[in-house]
């Protein structure tokens, strides 16, 4: 079966359009993955910073209690 030139042009245009849609969907997927990865990294850094701040606060508190009790014993 031989197609006329109009049908072949429409088939090629449809294939090009499908390729453009697929490329756009792939780009959107990669962009979404990048945004999610950046969000995860930011959340992990924020959580690690909060843990570090909590640990430093607890260490400072314990050192303060230690020196307060030690000064009471001496004085």
C-alpha positions in Angstrom: 0.0 0.0 0.0 1.5 3.3 -1.1 0.7 6.4 0.9 0.3 9.7 -0.7 2.6 12.5 0.3 0.1 14.2 2.5 -0.3 11.0 4.7 3.5 10.6 5.0 3.9 14.2 6.0 1.2 13.8 8.7 2.9 10.6 9.9 6.2 12.4 10.2 4.7 15.4 11.9 3.0 13.0 14.4 6.2 11.2 15.1 8.1 14.5 15.6 5.3 15.7 17.9 5.5 12.5 19.9 9.3 12.9 20.2 8.9 16.4 21.4 6.3 15.3 24.0 8.5 12.5 25.1 11.6 14.8 25.4 9.5 17.3 27.4 8.2 14.6 29.8 11.8 13.3 30.2 13.0 16.8 31.0 10.2 17.4 33.5 11.0 14.1 35.2 14.7 14.9 35.5 13.8 18.4 36.7 11.4 17.0 39.3 14.0 14.4 40.4 16.6 17.2 40.8 14.2 19.3 42.9 13.3 16.4 45.1 17.0 15.5 45.6 17.8 19.1 46.4 14.9 19.2 48.9 16.1 16.0 50.5 19.7 17.3 50.8 18.4 20.5 52.3 16.2 18.7 54.8 19.1 16.4 55.7 21.5 19.3 56.2 18.8 21.1 58.3 18.3 18.0 60.4 22.0 17.5 60.9 22.4 21.2 61.9 19.6 20.9 64.4 21.2 17.7 65.8 24.5 19.4 66.1 23.0 22.5 67.7 21.2 20.3 70.2 24.3 18.3 71.0 26.3 21.5 71.5 23.6 23.0 73.7 23.5 19.8 75.8 27.3 19.7 76.1 27.4 23.3 77.1 24.6 22.8 79.6 26.4 19.8 81.2 29.7 21.7 81.4 27.9 24.6 83.0 26.2 22.3 85.5 29.6 20.6 86.2 31.4 23.9 86.9 28.5 25.2 88.9 28.5 22.1 91.2 32.3 22.1 91.3 32.4 25.8 92.4 29.8 25.0 95.1 32.0 22.2 96.4 35.1 24.4 96.5 33.5 27.5 97.8 
